[in-house]
Amino acid sequence: MKLLQEDESLNPILSAVNLIDVFLVIIAALLISIAKNPLNPFSADDVTVIKNEGKKDMEIITKKGKKITKYKSSGKIGEGEGEKAGVAYKMKDGSIVYVPEGAQ
């Protein structure tokens, strides 16, 4: 009968049980946040994430299947070697027509 009348504040195992409950809640919250992440390694979805859009440190992260690739912006605008290939026109119905350079 002594166990039934024992003061609960003196039992150290009760505080350990409470800590275990807190850690279980934290682990459940972390698992939910991983599941909701678009770059979740366990999902088979194809995802594209753009960080800092339009800024010099813009980064594009693409996930196709289990492969994740990152592209970092150099901060420079439109550099490279090339030439004009043609002209694109947007029609009234929303379609786009491409006319190659020099075609008549």
C-alpha positions as CSV (number, residue, x, y, z in Angstrom):
1,M,0.0,0.0,0.0
2,K,2.9,2.2,0.4
3,L,3.3,2.6,-3.5
4,L,-0.2,4.0,-3.8
5,Q,0.4,6.7,-1.3
6,E,3.9,7.6,-2.6
7,D,4.3,11.3,-3.7
8,E,4.5,11.6,-7.5
9,S,7.0,14.5,-7.3
10,L,9.6,12.2,-5.7
11,N,9.4,9.6,-8.5
12,P,12.2,10.5,-11.0
13,I,10.8,8.1,-13.7
14,L,7.8,10.3,-14.2
15,S,9.9,13.2,-15.4
16,A,11.8,10.9,-17.8
17,V,8.4,9.7,-19.2
18,N,7.4,13.3,-19.8
19,L,10.7,14.0,-21.6
20,I,10.1,11.0,-23.9
21,D,6.6,12.3,-24.7
22,V,8.1,15.7,-25.7
23,F,10.7,14.1,-27.9
24,L,8.0,12.0,-29.6
25,V,6.1,15.1,-30.4
26,I,9.2,16.8,-31.8
27,I,10.1,13.7,-33.9
28,A,6.5,13.6,-35.3
29,A,6.7,17.3,-36.2
30,L,10.0,16.8,-38.0
31,L,8.7,13.8,-40.0
32,I,5.7,15.8,-41.1
33,S,7.9,18.7,-42.2
34,I,10.1,16.3,-44.2
35,A,7.0,14.8,-45.9
36,K,5.6,18.2,-46.8
37,N,9.0,19.4,-48.3
38,P,8.7,19.6,-52.1
39,L,12.3,18.2,-52.4
40,N,11.4,15.2,-50.3
41,P,13.8,12.4,-51.3
42,F,11.1,9.8,-50.8
43,S,8.6,11.2,-53.4
44,A,8.7,10.4,-57.1
45,D,7.4,13.9,-58.2
46,D,9.4,16.1,-60.5
47,V,9.8,19.5,-58.8
48,T,11.5,22.8,-59.7
49,V,12.3,25.3,-56.9
50,I,13.5,28.9,-57.6
51,K,15.3,30.7,-54.8
52,N,15.8,34.5,-54.8
53,E,14.0,34.9,-58.1
54,G,15.3,37.8,-60.2
55,K,18.2,38.6,-57.9
56,K,22.0,38.1,-58.5
57,D,22.2,35.1,-56.2
58,M,19.2,33.3,-57.8
59,E,19.3,29.5,-57.6
60,I,17.2,26.9,-59.5
61,I,16.9,23.5,-57.9
62,T,15.3,20.7,-60.0
63,K,14.4,17.3,-58.9
64,K,13.6,14.5,-61.4
65,G,13.0,11.2,-59.7
66,K,15.8,10.9,-57.2
67,K,18.3,13.1,-59.0
68,I,18.6,16.7,-57.7
69,T,20.5,19.3,-59.7
70,K,21.3,22.9,-58.7
71,Y,22.0,25.8,-61.1
72,K,23.4,29.0,-59.6
73,S,23.1,32.4,-61.3
74,S,26.3,34.2,-62.2
75,G,24.6,37.5,-61.8
76,K,25.4,38.6,-65.4
77,I,22.7,39.2,-68.0
78,G,22.5,37.3,-71.3
79,E,26.1,36.6,-72.2
80,G,27.4,34.2,-74.8
81,E,28.1,33.7,-78.4
82,G,25.3,33.4,-80.8
83,E,23.2,35.0,-83.4
84,K,19.6,35.9,-83.9
85,A,17.7,32.8,-85.1
86,G,14.4,34.4,-85.9
87,V,11.4,36.2,-84.5
88,A,8.5,34.9,-82.4
89,Y,5.0,36.5,-82.7
90,K,2.1,36.1,-80.3
91,M,-1.2,35.9,-82.0
92,K,-4.6,37.2,-80.8
93,D,-5.7,33.6,-79.8
94,G,-2.6,33.2,-77.6
95,S,-0.6,30.9,-79.9
96,I,3.0,31.8,-80.7
97,V,4.4,31.6,-84.2
98,Y,8.1,31.4,-84.8
99,V,9.5,32.8,-88.1
100,P,13.1,31.7,-88.8
101,E,15.6,34.4,-89.9
102,G,15.7,34.9,-93.7
103,A,12.5,32.9,-94.4
104,Q,10.0,34.6,-96.7
